[in-house]
Amino acid sequence: MDPFVRRLVERLHDPRAQLSRNRHFHAFENPQGKVALRISKRLKSLQADIARCQAEGSRPIARAKKDGEGKVRMELELKRLHARRVTQLDQAEFELLCALPGVADAVTREE
């Protein structure tokens, strides 16, 4: 992941940073800024689903793929919806996800 994109995503998730998209529009109008916004929204959505999954009594599972690309497969069972959410994250995205409150303790990691 590009260091600029990673820093933007970290700042978007940091409650102390208060990085406003309106005030800092110049940072988000370039392609890297758009990628950072897309990643941020995806991680926030996953964080919310992980919280729902845990509240319903399930444990989210993260499996490292063996393909050498460093991808992490996340599986979430959402009992209330009778659904399963499966997504693949880059290793850097997974690290950013685990840095969000309540995620690292909730996720079961399998190799």
JODAUR-V610840 format. One record per pair of residues at least 12 apart in sequence whose C-alpha atoms are under 10 Angstrom apart, sorted by the first residue. I is the first residue (numbers start at 1). GAP is how many residues later the second one is. Records with the same first field share a line. If there is no record, write none. Layout:
I = GAP, GAP
//
This chain:
1 = 89, 90, 91, 92
2 = 30, 33, 34, 90
3 = 29
4 = 23, 28, 29, 32
5 = 23, 26, 27, 28, 29, 30, 31, 32, 34, 35
6 = 26, 27, 29, 30, 33, 34, 86, 87, 90
7 = 29
8 = 19, 20, 24, 25, 27, 28, 29, 31, 32
9 = 24, 26, 27, 28, 29, 30, 31, 32, 34, 84, 87
10 = 26, 30, 86, 87, 89, 90
11 = 29
12 = 24, 25, 28, 29
13 = 27, 28, 30, 31, 83, 84, 86, 87, 88
14 = 85, 86
21 = 12, 16
39 = 50, 54, 57, 58
40 = 53, 56, 57
42 = 47, 51, 55
43 = 46, 50, 51, 53, 54, 55, 57
44 = 53, 56
46 = 28, 30, 39, 41, 51, 57
47 = 50, 51, 53, 54, 55, 56
48 = 54, 55
49 = 27, 28, 29, 36
50 = 25, 26, 27, 28, 52, 53, 56, 57
51 = 50, 51, 52, 55
52 = 24, 25, 26, 27, 28
53 = 23, 24, 25, 26, 27, 31, 53
54 = 22, 23, 24, 48, 49, 52, 53
55 = 23
56 = 21, 22, 23, 24
57 = 20, 21, 22
58 = 18, 19, 20, 21, 48
59 = 16, 17, 18, 19, 46, 47, 48, 49
60 = 14, 15, 16, 17, 18, 25, 43, 46, 47, 48, 49
61 = 12, 13, 14, 15, 16, 25, 45, 46, 47, 48, 49
62 = 12, 13, 14, 24, 25, 26, 27, 32, 45, 46, 47, 48, 49
63 = 12, 25, 45, 46, 47, 48
64 = 24, 25, 27, 45, 46, 47
65 = 23, 45, 46
66 = 45
69 = 21, 22
70 = 19, 20, 21, 22
71 = 17, 18, 19, 20, 21, 22, 23
72 = 15, 16, 17, 18, 19, 20, 21, 22, 37, 38, 39
73 = 13, 14, 15, 16, 17, 18, 21, 36, 37
74 = 12, 13, 14, 15, 20, 33, 34, 35
75 = 12, 13, 32, 33
76 = 31
//
